[in-house]
């Protein structure tokens, strides 16, 4: 009886292991292939840190790719559902770039006798707060960004040059 219980336990471990393997590796399902896409975002000639970059496909069959810039302005794209995921499917894109900063609010100390009153004031200020747009808002809209890119198979290095005084397209 003990051997049967032990073998039953081993069988359960084996089944769980096989199910885990299928979950991790997948069932051979593949998404579209992508090409490596990296680049640099410059605002007024300087690298832009912390900006969101989105590649919007102009074709209905394309997939959007996105990334975020780091301190030297560089970014890499990732496309959800693609294989291996890092990059974008070859094709034509409209590119949007945005960076906004929110004001910081200083919360009162926990032991402040007026904590609740001061915290209520901070919350009201937070509700009224508006972001400061580091990049002109026109760059964050597909219709007004004026930025385009072509992704080819292989490696792609794309430089996006933005200007603080960019008014955007006359469409909006």
Steps between C-alpha positions, in 0.01 A plus 500: 500500500783736587659449154166582336469827697861587418447426128176701504690795647771468233234488230343822634841669510567385144163631374545835674852526354376427146220757535752756628728429204214554252411825677856634491596383152157531343333274253695609196280807458685782329429864443631707213877534468653833592806697398724658762412866546700738714557868478556834664263784584649850499312808618665817374812295428523355853422139603153467653471274805173335608297557183245248374553401136223322309515372144145491356472282186350666193375159383202336668696175516792656689568495873591800714839501671598704803797594713631755747813709472782487753744772611692510170174526301521147363210258484418149380159390377293207620194368320248304706406170337798492265792257497736554675327822606797739497459709186222577253354332196640633172287776349408867509422680826382831638701570814384681811724622781384642830641602831315677774591579857261537790554741788623349824297542816643497848289298740477612864682304770294222661537658844389848384198608711340645183577188294145436377440864404835527321457165327156604374661814356771293328234271351305800364820636343575160346151484344550844340855432387583501133805346337785702360560383144871462436435413137247704302163324517482478121771231508273275710223482239517279189330766289730786598838348592645527152736213593521191280726197481555203275598174667691258277602143576829487688612773738353849494647807670264795492577855615201716590579873511242706689474875547354678803329754274332238275142615444384173342290440196212730413263201527433574867 
